[in-house]
Amino acid sequence: MGIVYLGFQFRIANGLAALSYSLEGSENLQPFPGWLEEVDAVLLSSADNGEGSNTVIWKLPDPVTDFDRKFVRARFEYSE
């Protein structure tokens, strides 16, 4: 097996200018230091699904062997 990276994908609606998201990370899920503001992630692809949404695929730049544990979440914010 080659090098393994932590990756994830999700769908997001097109045309929502007021919707933003960031990727946050944690190594232990504890309240302090808690979730980091943003993680360094690499956008691998963003594909229009043809029905009003995009599928985005992200990965962390470091192989999973570089850390004991890593948790990542997408934080969405909508402002009018």
Secondary structure as a PSIPRED ss2 file (coil, helix, strand):
# PSIPRED VFORMAT (PSIPRED V4.0)

   1 M C   1.000  0.000  0.000
   2 G C   1.000  0.000  0.000
   3 I C   1.000  0.000  0.000
   4 V C   1.000  0.000  0.000
   5 Y E   0.000  0.000  1.000
   6 L E   0.000  0.000  1.000
   7 G E   0.000  0.000  1.000
   8 F E   0.000  0.000  1.000
   9 Q E   0.000  0.000  1.000
  10 F E   0.000  0.000  1.000
  11 R E   0.000  0.000  1.000
  12 I E   0.000  0.000  1.000
  13 A E   0.000  0.000  1.000
  14 N C   1.000  0.000  0.000
  15 G C   1.000  0.000  0.000
  16 L C   1.000  0.000  0.000
  17 A C   1.000  0.000  0.000
  18 A C   1.000  0.000  0.000
  19 L E   0.000  0.000  1.000
  20 S E   0.000  0.000  1.000
  21 Y E   0.000  0.000  1.000
  22 S E   0.000  0.000  1.000
  23 L E   0.000  0.000  1.000
  24 E E   0.000  0.000  1.000
  25 G E   0.000  0.000  1.000
  26 S E   0.000  0.000  1.000
  27 E C   1.000  0.000  0.000
  28 N C   1.000  0.000  0.000
  29 L C   1.000  0.000  0.000
  30 Q C   1.000  0.000  0.000
  31 P C   1.000  0.000  0.000
  32 F C   1.000  0.000  0.000
  33 P C   1.000  0.000  0.000
  34 G C   1.000  0.000  0.000
  35 W C   1.000  0.000  0.000
  36 L C   1.000  0.000  0.000
  37 E C   1.000  0.000  0.000
  38 E C   1.000  0.000  0.000
  39 V C   1.000  0.000  0.000
  40 D C   1.000  0.000  0.000
  41 A C   1.000  0.000  0.000
  42 V E   0.000  0.000  1.000
  43 L E   0.000  0.000  1.000
  44 L E   0.000  0.000  1.000
  45 S E   0.000  0.000  1.000
  46 S E   0.000  0.000  1.000
  47 A E   0.000  0.000  1.000
  48 D E   0.000  0.000  1.000
  49 N C   1.000  0.000  0.000
  50 G C   1.000  0.000  0.000
  51 E C   1.000  0.000  0.000
  52 G C   1.000  0.000  0.000
  53 S E   0.000  0.000  1.000
  54 N E   0.000  0.000  1.000
  55 T E   0.000  0.000  1.000
  56 V E   0.000  0.000  1.000
  57 I E   0.000  0.000  1.000
  58 W E   0.000  0.000  1.000
  59 K E   0.000  0.000  1.000
  60 L E   0.000  0.000  1.000
  61 P E   0.000  0.000  1.000
  62 D E   0.000  0.000  1.000
  63 P E   0.000  0.000  1.000
  64 V H   0.000  1.000  0.000
  65 T H   0.000  1.000  0.000
  66 D H   0.000  1.000  0.000
  67 F C   1.000  0.000  0.000
  68 D C   1.000  0.000  0.000
  69 R C   1.000  0.000  0.000
  70 K C   1.000  0.000  0.000
  71 F E   0.000  0.000  1.000
  72 V E   0.000  0.000  1.000
  73 R E   0.000  0.000  1.000
  74 A E   0.000  0.000  1.000
  75 R E   0.000  0.000  1.000
  76 F E   0.000  0.000  1.000
  77 E E   0.000  0.000  1.000
  78 Y E   0.000  0.000  1.000
  79 S C   1.000  0.000  0.000
  80 E C   1.000  0.000  0.000
